[in-house]
Each structure stands twice: as C-alpha cells, then as structure tokens.
Amino acid sequence: MNTVEDMQKVAKENAENVQKAFTSFSKGLQTIATEMSDFSKKSFEEGSAVLEQLAGAKTLDKVVEIQAEYAKKAYEGLVAQSTKIGELYVDLAKEMAKPFESLMPKGK
C-alpha cells in the first residue's frame, strides 16, 4: 500500500465485501424465517387435526393411541426441523464468509 490509490482500492473492496456479506445475511435470515413460519403453520394444523381425532375417540385406548402417534410424529418433526434449521445457519455462515475468503491466508 504505497499510494492513496492502493488504499482507496482496498477500502472499496472491503466495502463491497461487507455489502455482499450483509446481502447474504439478509437472504439467509429470510430463508430461515420462512422455514420456521412454514413449520409453525404445519405444526398448528397437525395439532388441530389431532384435537379433532381426540374429540371423536370413543375409548380411552383410542385416545392413548392417537396421543402416542401424535407425540412420536411431533418429536420426529421437531428433530428434523431442528436439523434443517441448523444446516441453514451453517450455510448462512459460509455464505457470509465467502466475500472475505480472499483476505484469509491459504492453508497447506
């Protein structure tokens, strides 16, 4: 960095990298929010359907069966959703780091 032009070039590149990172951040958060919203809606709909099934159950055994099926399905759905959201956060971090990769020293 011997000249003012070199410093201006570096400053411009850094500003562009920050802008790219913020764009990635915004898009990533929007994706995560959409995914969470869709999951919440689906969970609510499934819960409502189970309540209707429970209301129509004629025996205690059927109530227990419906509840057990729902609990298993809800747990599996939560685990799958948590994994998916975790992956989205990892992808977000990777995308935000991409503009700055050129600044990092190359490892051997």
C-alpha distance (Angstrom), angle and dihedral (degrees) to the residues before:
residue distance angle dihedral
M1 . . .
N2 3.73 . .
T3 3.73 100.4 .
V4 3.73 140.6 44.5
E5 3.79 88.3 -116.3
D6 3.81 90.8 58.8
M7 3.79 90.7 50.7
Q8 3.80 91.3 48.2
K9 3.80 90.7 49.9
V10 3.81 91.9 51.4
A11 3.81 91.6 46.6
K12 3.81 91.0 50.1
E13 3.82 92.0 48.6
N14 3.80 90.9 49.1
A15 3.80 91.7 49.3
E16 3.80 90.1 50.4
N17 3.81 90.7 49.0
V18 3.80 91.3 51.3
Q19 3.81 90.3 49.0
K20 3.82 91.0 51.1
A21 3.80 90.8 48.6
F22 3.81 92.3 50.7
T23 3.81 90.3 48.1
S24 3.81 89.9 52.1
F25 3.80 89.9 46.8
S26 3.79 92.6 51.4
K27 3.80 94.0 47.8
G28 3.79 92.2 45.1
L29 3.79 93.7 51.0
Q30 3.78 90.4 47.4
T31 3.81 90.0 53.2
I32 3.80 91.4 48.8
A33 3.81 92.6 47.4
T34 3.80 91.4 49.9
E35 3.79 91.0 48.9
M36 3.82 92.0 49.9
S37 3.79 91.8 46.9
D38 3.81 91.8 50.9
F39 3.80 90.9 48.1
S40 3.81 92.0 49.5
K41 3.80 91.5 50.1
K42 3.80 91.8 48.2
S43 3.81 91.7 47.6
F44 3.79 91.6 50.4
E45 3.79 91.8 49.6
E46 3.81 91.9 48.6
G47 3.81 91.0 47.9
S48 3.79 91.2 50.8
A49 3.80 90.9 50.1
V50 3.81 90.5 51.2
L51 3.80 91.1 50.8
E52 3.79 89.2 54.0
Q53 3.80 90.2 49.5
L54 3.79 91.1 49.0
A55 3.79 91.4 49.6
G56 3.81 89.6 54.0
A57 3.80 96.0 45.8
K58 3.80 113.4 117.8
T59 3.79 100.0 -165.3
L60 3.77 138.2 39.8
D61 3.80 89.3 -121.4
K62 3.80 90.5 58.1
V63 3.82 90.7 48.5
V64 3.81 90.7 52.5
E65 3.81 91.1 46.3
I66 3.82 93.1 50.7
Q67 3.79 92.0 46.2
A68 3.82 93.0 47.9
E69 3.81 92.3 49.6
Y70 3.77 91.0 48.3
A71 3.81 93.5 47.9
K72 3.80 91.4 50.5
K73 3.80 93.2 46.9
A74 3.81 92.5 45.2
Y75 3.81 91.9 50.0
E76 3.80 93.1 48.5
G77 3.80 90.3 47.3
L78 3.80 92.0 50.2
V79 3.79 92.6 49.7
A80 3.81 91.5 48.4
Q81 3.80 91.9 46.8
S82 3.80 92.4 47.8
T83 3.79 90.1 51.7
K84 3.79 91.1 48.8
I85 3.80 93.2 48.8
G86 3.80 90.2 48.0
E87 3.80 89.8 53.1
L88 3.81 90.5 49.1
Y89 3.82 90.1 53.5
V90 3.82 90.8 49.6
D91 3.80 89.9 49.8
L92 3.80 89.5 48.4
A93 3.79 92.0 53.2
K94 3.80 91.3 48.4
E95 3.80 92.4 49.6
M96 3.79 92.2 48.3
A97 3.80 91.0 50.8
K98 3.82 95.6 49.7
P99 3.82 96.5 83.3
F100 3.80 89.8 54.4
E101 3.81 98.3 46.9
S102 3.79 91.3 96.2
L103 3.80 89.3 60.9
M104 3.80 93.7 56.5
P105 3.80 121.0 88.0
K106 3.78 113.8 -111.1
G107 3.81 113.5 -108.8
K108 3.76 123.9 -139.1
